[in-house]
Amino acid sequence: MSLDRQAWIEQTRRRFLTSSASGLGAAALAAILSEDGVLRPAAGAEPANGDLSTLTAGGPSASNPFAPRPPHFAPKAKNCIFLFQAGAPSHLDLFNPKPKLNELDGKPLPKEMLEKVRFAFIKKDSAVLLGSPRKWSKHGQCGMDFSDFLPNIATCADDILMIRSMYSEQFNHHPGQLLLSCGRATFGLPTMGSWLTYGLGTESRDLPGYVVLTSGRGSSGGASLWSSGFMPSHYAGVLFRNQGEPVLNLANPAGLPAEQQRRGLDTLKSLNSRRFEEMGDPEIASRIASYELAFRMQSAAPELIDLKSESATMLDAYGVGRAQHPQATGRGNVDNAHLSFARNCLLARRMVERGVRFVNIIYEAWDQHSNLEGDLRYNSWVVDQPVAALLKDLKQRGLLDSTLVVWGAEFGRTPLGENRNGREANTGRDHHPFSFTLWMAGGGIKGGQVYGDSDEIGWGVARDPVHVNDFHATMLHLFGLDHLKLTSRFQGRDFRLTDVGGKVMTPWLA
């Protein structure tokens, strides 16, 4: 059967049932929409595998798809701030000291180790190991190692779970970023923030449940990293801008009175509701909900981004307004990224206070194929002070226990020096998915511990391997969600964030 004919039959089926005068028609429509992932059972009923939204068979006029929803079991975390370091920082120069790598600096790897390995740019025949010039010291009561490039984050060591044994199958940026964000390196899938707002809704009435803030060059994955995929679009991340209106076209045109706008929205809502009752298309419900949210955001969003209520001490702690680094260089030095990143970290705390479920802060600057020393120094300076301030601020306000903070990227950097043709050899590192570092804090995580490790040169996982889907399963668990039960049906299959893998890492849990 052609897709067009199948779609016509489905549309006709829904139209018949919505136009039916009997209660049977409404009940049947509710069953179809529940099966397709649009409706949720009534309170007290067994949750469906599909969409957990609060739409009812009575239509979207009485619904709120953003409303908070109960988890599968008692959660530890309520909100998440994901510090996405797009481009992939060198874990070997920041979090994972390898004295043996320094000892073998300039030496080649055995050929058998490289035979079946794919690189983005490295030329295998002439590749040699590249040691790290970084100075390392232990921090906190736990004695966690940090390099000299992260002196402020290091002061938070006892709150941090350092995972040194992450691995992935993807060695290029966009596929790796999709895997980290969506659970698979495939277009058209919901992202982490979409899954959390789909499963739990949001406690914020006047702001989106899922917000994206960016600094730097912009990630390779672009909007695919905050898409809702096949889910209704109200589960997608909302991109906030760094200047001007927080969201494009949020403000009213000059001369439009608020009461006239309200009447226009009410008319649109009435028309869209009638169309939803006729067609049952979840995107119509998303449109209604988005218009209403945008109306409320017109006062909430400007108040959110206005930092006048923050003290000078707090602004200084985050580095808002700080002077540029005297050695600013390379990929990270774009459009005053040091200021926008600091501001984004402070905004993330303000969003969590206002009930936003998932805040994704993306800083793309870490793809150091060359000039590793200079660029990594600058990028680390950009993020070190604001991230440490965020952790301490959340903790001081009693929010860290319920806010999961994650620092992560799509992969790490290779212990081999970059030797791409046409560039000076060995001044950078290529992509490396076989072993890399991710860290977490707060939200039910047991801080002050290092989990897993790579081998003596940082090539592969030596103990306690953690796949990206294991991280996803654990993150959902902290929010009271069983990753095996949080599913959404699409094209006849029950999808989940962890795809067909993933396990909860119980040693991480407080």
N, C-alpha and C positions, 0 to 999 in steps of 0.2 A: 504494500500500500504506500502511495506517495505521501511525503510529509505534509504537503498542502491539503490532500484529501483527509488525512488523519486529523489535522488541525481543524478542518471544517466540521468533521463529525463531532469532535470534542466540543467545539463551540456550539453546535446545534444542540448537543446533549445538555449543556449547561443552560442554554437559552430556554429550552423546554422546562427544565426543572425550576429555573428562577421565575418563569411566568406561571407556573402551576399555582392554582389557587389553594390547593390543599396543603396541610401541614406536612404531608409526605414529600411534597416537592422541596420544601425548605430543608427537611431532614436529610433527603438524598443529596441535596446540594452541599450541606455541611459535611456529609460523609466523603463526597468527592474531593472537596477542598482540603479536608483533613488528610486524605490519602495523597493528594498532590503537594502537601506541605504548606498549606495556606492557613488552616485553622488549627486551633488548639482545643482539646476537650474542655468541658466545663470544670470549674474548680472542684477538686476532689477526685476527678476521673484520672485514670491511668494516662500519663503523658504519652503522646504519639511520638513516633520516630521523626515525623516531619517537623515543620516549622512550629515553634512554640509561641507564636504570636497570640495576642488576645483578641483577634478578630472573631466575630461570632456570626452565626447564620443570619442574624438580623442586619448585617451590612456594616460597613466601616464607620458609619456615623457615630456609633456608640463605642468604637474600639480605640485602643491605644497600643499600637504595635511596639512602642518603646517601654511599656510598663514593666516594672520589676517582676521577675518570675522566680519561683522557688527552685533551688538546685536539687540535685539527686540526693545529696547528703550534706551535712554541716560543713560549710566552707571555712577556710582560713583567710582567704583573700577576697576583697570586694572590688579592688581596682588594680589596674596594671599600667605601669609606665615602661614602655619598651624602648630602650635607647639603641636604635638600630645603626650600627657603624658600617654603613654600606661601603663596599670596596674592599673590606677585610683588613683589619689591623694585623700587624705582625705580633702574634702571641709570643714568639721567641725573643722579642725585644721589649715586651711589656709585662707578661704574666708567667712565663715558663722558662726559667734560666736553665741553660744547658752547657755546663763547663766542658763536656766532651766535644761539643760542636766547636767551641773555641779552640780546643786542642787540635782538632782536625781541619781547621780553617785552611782553605786552598787545596784540600785533597779531594780527589774524585770519589764517587760512590762506586761500589762493585757493579759491573754491567748487568748482572742478573737482577739487581734491585730496580733497574730502570727499564728492563725489556718491555714490560706490559703497561708501563705508566704513560699516561697522556698529560702533557703540559699545555698551558695556554701559549707560552712563548719560548721557554727554555730550549736550547739546543743540547740534546743529551750528550753528544760526543765530547763536547768541551766543558760541560757543566762541572763545577767544583763547589764544595761546601763553603758557606759564608758564616763565620762566627759573628757574635754580637758584641759591640763595644760597650754595651750598657753596664752600669754598676747596679748591683742588686743588694737589697737589705730586707730584713724580716720585720714585720709590723704586727702590732696587736699582741694580745696575750696568746693568740694562736700561732704566732710566728709565721705569717703568710708572706711569701716572697712577692715583691713588686720592684720594677725597675725604677731608676731615678727620674724617668719621664712622667711618673704618676705619683708625686709626693702627697697630693691631697686625697685622692681616692684611697691611697694606702692607709690613711688614718682611720678608715672605716672597715679595716680588715676583719674585725670581730663580728661584723654584721653581714659579711660576704661569704657566699658559697662559691668557691672557684672550681669550675669543672674543666679539667685539663685534658679530657679524653673524648671530646666531641669528634664525630666524623660524619661525612656526607659522601654521596656518590657524584656530586656535581662539581666540576672544576672551572666553570665559567660563571660570570656574575649573575646574569639574568636567571638562568636555571637554578643557581644556588639560592638566589634571593626568593624565587618562587617556592622552592622547597622549604626554606625557613618560614616564609610567610603563610603558605597554603598547605603544607604537608606533602605536596608533590610538585615536581618541576613541570607543571602543566598550566596552560592558560585557562581562564574561565572558572577557577575555583574560588570559594570564599577564603578570606584571609583570617588570621588569628582573631583580630578584633571583631570581625563579622561573626565568627563562631561564638565568641563570648557574649555579644549582644543578642544573638539569636537564642542562645541558651538561657540567658539571665535577664535580658532587657537592660535598663539603665535606671539609676536613681535620680538622674537629672531630668527635670521637666523642661527646662528652658535652654539646654545645650544638647548637642548630639551625644549619643552614647559612645561614639567612636570618632576620635579626632586625630588628625595627622598634622604634624608640624615639621617643617624641613629647614635645613641649613646646608650651605655648601653648593656643590655642583648639580645636585639632583641625581637620584639613584638610577642605575641601569634599568631597573624594573619599572620605574615610573608608577603610574596609577594602578598597574596590575598588582602592586604590593598593598593596596588598601581597597581593592575591589570586593564587592559582595558576591562576585561570580554568578552562579545560577540562582542564588537566593534573591529575594526581593531587594530592591535597591536601597531601602531604608536601613539595611544592615551594612552598607558600605561606609568606609571612613570619610569624614568631611575634612577637606584640606583647608586649614586656616593659613592666611597669608601673614607675612612678616611685617607688612606696613600697609597703611590705608585701611579700607574696610577689611575686617577679619575674614569675611567670606564675600566673594564677588556678588554684586547685585543684591546685597542684603538690605541696604538702605533704600528708603522710598525715593522716587524721583521728586525733585523740588516742586512744591506746591500741591502735593497729594496729601490731603488730610488723613489722619489715622482712621477716623470713622468711615471715610469713603473706602479706604483699603479693606477695612473689616467687612463692609457690605459686599465688596467684590469677592473676598475670600469665601464668604458664606454662600454666595451664588455659585462659585466654582465648586465648593464642597457639595452643594445640593446636586449639581449636574454630575459630578464625578461619582457621587453615591448612587445615583440612579443608574449610571453606566456600570458600576460595579455589581449592582443587583442583577443587571442584565447579563453581564459577561463573566463575573467571578474572577477577573484578572487581578492577581495580587499586586501588579504594578500600579493599578488604579488606587488601591488602598495605600500603597507607598507614596503616591503623589499627594493624596489627601493629607497623610501624616506629615509629609515633608513641608507642605505649605503652612500647616499649623505650627510646626516647629520653627520654621523660618520667621513667622510672625512673632513668636515669643523671643526668638534670638535677637530681634532688632533692639531690644533693651538689654538682654542678658549678655550678649557678646561684647558690645562696647564696654560694659562695666567690667567684664572679665579681663580684657586686654589693657585696661587703664590701671597702671601700676602706682598711681598716686597714693593709694592707701598703704603701700608697702614702705617700711621705714628705710632710711638711708643705709642703716646697718645691714638690713636684709638685701638691698640692692647690691651693696658692695660685696656681700658674702657670695652671691651668685656671679659677680663679675659683670653685672649689667652696667654699661657705660665705661668699662675699663679701656685703657689705652691699648693700641695694637702692640703685638709682640715685636721687639726690635729686630728679630730675624724672621719675620713673616715671609713665607715662601710656599711655592708649589700648589698642589691641588686644593688644599684646604683654605687658601687665602682668596676667597671669592665673596664679593658683596658683603664684607664685614661679617663673615660667618661667626667670628668669635662673639659678636654682640647678639646676633640672632639666636645662636645656640644657648647662650646664657639666659636670654629672655625666654626661650622655649622651655628650659628646665623650670624656671619660676612659674611660667604659665601652666605647666603640667601639674605642679603642686596645687595651684589655684583651681584647676579643673577637677582634680581628685576631691578637693574640698567641696566642690559643687556637684559631685556625684557622677562625673563622667566615668564610664566603665573602663575604657581602653584608650590610652594616649600613646601614640607612636611618634617618637622624635627621631627623624632620619637625618643623619649627617654623613654626606658622601664626600670622602676625602682620603681614603685609606689605601688606594690602589698603588702602592709604592713599588713600581717596577724599576725605578731609578731614584737616586737622591733620597735613599731611605733615611739616612741620618738627619738631614735637614727637614724633610717633610714630616717625618714621624715626630720630631721634636715639636714642630709647630702644631700639628693636629692634636697631639697629646695635651699641649698647653691649652688649646681651645676648649677641650672637654673636661679636663681634670678638675678645675676649680668649680664649675657649675654642677657637675655630677656629684662631687663630694658635698657641696652645699645642699643639693636636693636630698641626699640621703640623711644628712644631719637635720635638715629642716623638717622632713617627714617624721623623723624619730622624735624630735623635740615636741612636735604637735600631737604625738600619739597616733600618727597615721601610718607609720612604717609597718606595724604589725598586720595591718589590713591592706597594705599596698605592695604588690609584687613589683619590684624594680628589676629589669633584665638589661644586661649589656650583652649584645651579641652581633654577629655578622655571618655572612653566608659561608665562609670558610676561613682558613688562616693563610699564612705565608710559608713558602717552602724554605727548608734549611739550605737549599742550593742557592747560589747567587744568580741573579738575572744576567743572562749572557746573550740577549737578543741581538741579532745582527744589526749593525749600524749604531749601536750604543756602547758606551764605555762599559766594560764587563764588571759584574759583581758590585754594583752600587745599589741594588734593590733586590726584591724577592718576588717570585712568581706566585700564582694561586696554589693553594695546598688544602685539599679536602680530607686528607687521610688522618689528620689529627690537628685539632685546634681548640681554643679556649673560649668559653662563655661563662659569665658569672651572673648570679642572682642575689637579691637581698630582700628581706621583709616578706610579708604575705604568707607566713607559715613555713618559711625556709629556715633550716638550721644553719646559722651563720658561723663564721670562724672555722671553716673546714675546707680542705682541698680534696676534691673527689677525682680519682683516676689520675693517669699520667701518660705522657708520651714516652717513647724510648729515649735513649741517651743523646740522640742528636735531634729529636723532635720530628722524626719522619712519620712514624705510625703510632698507634695506641699500644701502650705496653700493658696496661691493666684497666679494668672496669670501663669498657667501651660504652659510649652513649651516642645513639643515633639521634638525629634531629627529631624524629617522631617520638622518641622516648622523652625528650624535653617537652614536646607538645602534650603528651599524655600526663606528665607530671604537672604542668601548668594548669591544665583543665582540672586535675584532681584538687589542686589548691583552691580552686573556685567552687568546689563541691560538685564537679561534673565528671561522670564516668565517661571516658573517651570512647568506650565501646557502645554506649547507649546514646550519646549525643550524635545523632545522625540526621541527614536530610536527604529525602528521596528525590532523585533527578534521573530522568530517562531510564526508569526501571531499576535503578540501583540505589542502595542506601550508602551515601557518602559520609565520610567522617574526616576530621582534621588529621588524624593519624593514619589515614588510608587503610592499609591492611597490616600495619605493624604497630609499634609503640608499646611501651610498658611503663608503669609508674615507678619512679626511682625512689623507693621508700627511705634509703639512707639520707636523702636530702631533706626529709620532712622533720619539722620541729616537734 
